[in-house]
Amino acid sequence: MPDNGGFPGIAGFGEPAYHLFFDTVVAYHDAEGRKEDAVNPFPEDSLESLFFSKCYIDTLQWHAEDDIRDPAIQPEKALAIKRRIDGLNQERTDLVESIDSRILSRYAAVAARPEARVNSETPAWALDRLSILALKIYHTEAEVKRPDAPAEHIERCRRRLDVLYDQRGDLCRSIDELLLDISSGVKYMRTYRQMKMYNDPALNPVLYKTVKQKTNPVGPGL
């Protein structure tokens, strides 16, 4: 990633971020047993460390989504995987928001121009899409190399790869342009947070009704 003190703000940030994500996906698949908790190779609290953790969670969630679609899966296992996916998704959201907080702090002193516009997507959520794209490219490239795949399947995956590579270039450029616009005051950041409700025991009716029933059990009638 560019040597800019660990923060984005110059052209050429998107491509190095993509390669960090792709290398993280490779590291997962190269690991013996595909470990749930990887050793983060980057300095603690660095932006690179956040990127690695975020993409590793994406990779775990990707394979959990594969597993839960097994037609022969037992209900108990499916439930356990679904809860695992929910937990990973919450971790992913928290990390994306941490990355946005770092970027927002970096540009806090930049004065927005009078004509400045807010972008509908924050830099970190654009980077989130880039991380998922790295996963799509890795797995599509693997399909192209499958020795048991028919020629039609390989050709179809090659065509998909062409589109994914174009998307990678467009997304990397868009991230660079967004960061440059923010750093020059042409655009400004707003971080609304995702405010997810389904994992919050105070906001999900199923969860808070369950807690209430446990703390206020209905006794037998007189």
C-alpha positions, 0 to 999 in steps of 0.5 A: 500500500502507498507509503502515506503514513498508513492513510489513504489520500493519494492516487494509487491506493485502490490497487495495493488495497486489492492486492492486500485483500487477494493475498489475504484470501490466498493466505487462508486457502494456503493455511493448513486446516483453513484456520478460523483465527489467522496470525495477522502479519501487519503491525497492530492498529495499522490500516493494513492490519484492519484490512487483513482482518476484514478480508479474513472475516469475509473469507470465513463468511464466504465458505460458511455461505457455501457450507450452509447450502449443502442440500443434505445438511442437518438442521442443527448444523445449518442453525449453527452455521447461520448463527456463525454467519450472523456473528461474522457479518457483525464483525465485518460491519464493525471493522468497516466502520473502524476503517471509516473512522480512521479515514474520517479522522485523517481528513477531519481538518480538510475544509469542505468547499461550498459546492462539496457533495457527500458521496452515497458510499463511504470509502470503507464500504467501497473497500468492502466491495473490493474485498468481496471482489478479491474473493470472487476473482480468486474462486473464479480463477480456481474454477477456470483451472479445475481439471474435472470441469467441462470446456463449457464451464471453463469458458463461461468462467473465463468470460466472468473473469473478464467482467470481474477484472474490468470491475476491479479496475473501475472500482480501484479507480473510483476509490482513488477518485473518492479519496482524492475528492475528500482530501481536496474538499470536493466531497465530504464524508458522512458515516451514519453507521449501519445500526443493525438491529437483528443482533441487538438484544435491545432492538430485536423483538424476538431477543428482548421478548425472550430475555423478558420471559426469562427474567419474569417467568409466568408462574402457575395459576392459583 
